[in-house]
Amino acid sequence: MESAVPGLSIGLMISDEGQLVPLQDRDALVARESKRGEFPTLRSIDDNFRVRAMGWGKPAGMSPGGRTQFEFHVSVPLSAGPLVPCACQRFRTALGG
């Protein structure tokens, strides 16, 4: 998403307590958590352009077709306009989807 939206930096994690935690190595955190079937709740560092991303695994018994799936959600400001579909498609491609 950062490559599609100029100036966007996803550099904060939202803790279970709702606190913003600066990330030293976001990519390592995402890699570690994704191995467990999870995706940490991340947020952009810009309070004027808040982007949030989160995801979680769904077991086969709860998914269509009886296959395990990964559900991913992104929230972006409405002011992002036509950049949103482009950013989401690039992110989906990066995830291998």
HUZI-V482392 format. One record per residue. RES is the residue in one letter. PHI is phi in degrees with one decimal (999 if undefined). PSI is psi in whole degrees, -180 to 180 (* if undefined). OMEGA is omega in whole degrees, 0 to 359 (999 if undefined). Layout:
res,phi,psi,omega
RES,PHI,PSI,OMEGA
RES,PHI,PSI,OMEGA
This chain:
res,phi,psi,omega
M,999,-35,181
E,-62.2,-33,180
S,-73.4,-21,181
A,-93.1,-21,183
V,-119.5,105,182
P,-55.6,132,177
G,84.7,-7,180
L,-75.3,132,177
S,-135.9,113,178
I,-90.8,94,187
G,-128.7,12,179
L,-125.7,147,172
M,-110.1,144,175
I,-98.7,116,183
S,-71.2,170,177
D,-59.5,-26,180
E,-87.9,0,179
G,87.2,10,180
Q,-87.1,145,175
L,-84.5,127,183
V,-120.2,118,177
P,-62.4,141,182
L,-103.3,128,176
Q,-79.9,-41,182
D,-139.6,81,184
R,-58.1,-44,184
D,-62.7,-37,178
A,-67.2,-40,178
L,-61.8,-47,181
V,-62.9,-42,179
A,-62.0,-45,181
R,-63.7,-47,182
E,-69.5,-36,182
S,-66.8,-27,176
K,-64.8,-24,178
R,-93.7,5,180
G,80.0,22,181
E,-127.7,164,176
F,-138.0,119,183
P,-63.8,152,177
T,-75.8,117,183
L,-113.7,156,180
R,-143.9,153,177
S,-70.8,157,181
I,-83.6,-15,183
D,-87.9,113,179
D,-66.8,-19,181
N,-89.1,-9,179
F,-144.4,77,185
R,-80.7,125,175
V,-123.6,133,180
R,-127.8,139,179
A,-132.8,139,177
M,-153.2,160,179
G,-164.0,165,180
W,-160.0,155,177
G,-80.9,149,176
K,-120.2,126,180
P,-65.8,158,183
A,-55.6,-38,182
G,-66.6,-16,180
M,-109.1,5,185
S,-115.4,150,177
P,-59.0,139,179
G,75.9,5,178
G,66.7,28,179
R,-114.7,142,176
T,-63.3,146,181
Q,-138.4,166,174
F,-120.4,124,180
E,-100.4,129,185
F,-128.5,133,181
H,-127.4,139,176
V,-130.0,133,173
S,-116.0,134,182
V,-133.8,157,177
P,-65.2,147,177
L,-61.5,-26,180
S,-68.0,-10,180
A,-68.0,-23,175
G,53.7,-132,186
P,-71.2,-8,178
L,-70.7,-24,186
V,-61.3,-54,180
P,-59.4,-38,179
C,-64.3,-47,180
A,-63.0,-43,181
C,-66.0,-39,180
Q,-66.2,-42,178
R,-63.5,-40,180
F,-67.1,-43,179
R,-60.5,-42,179
T,-63.1,-41,180
A,-63.1,-31,178
L,-79.9,-7,179
G,90.2,19,182
G,-102.3,*,999
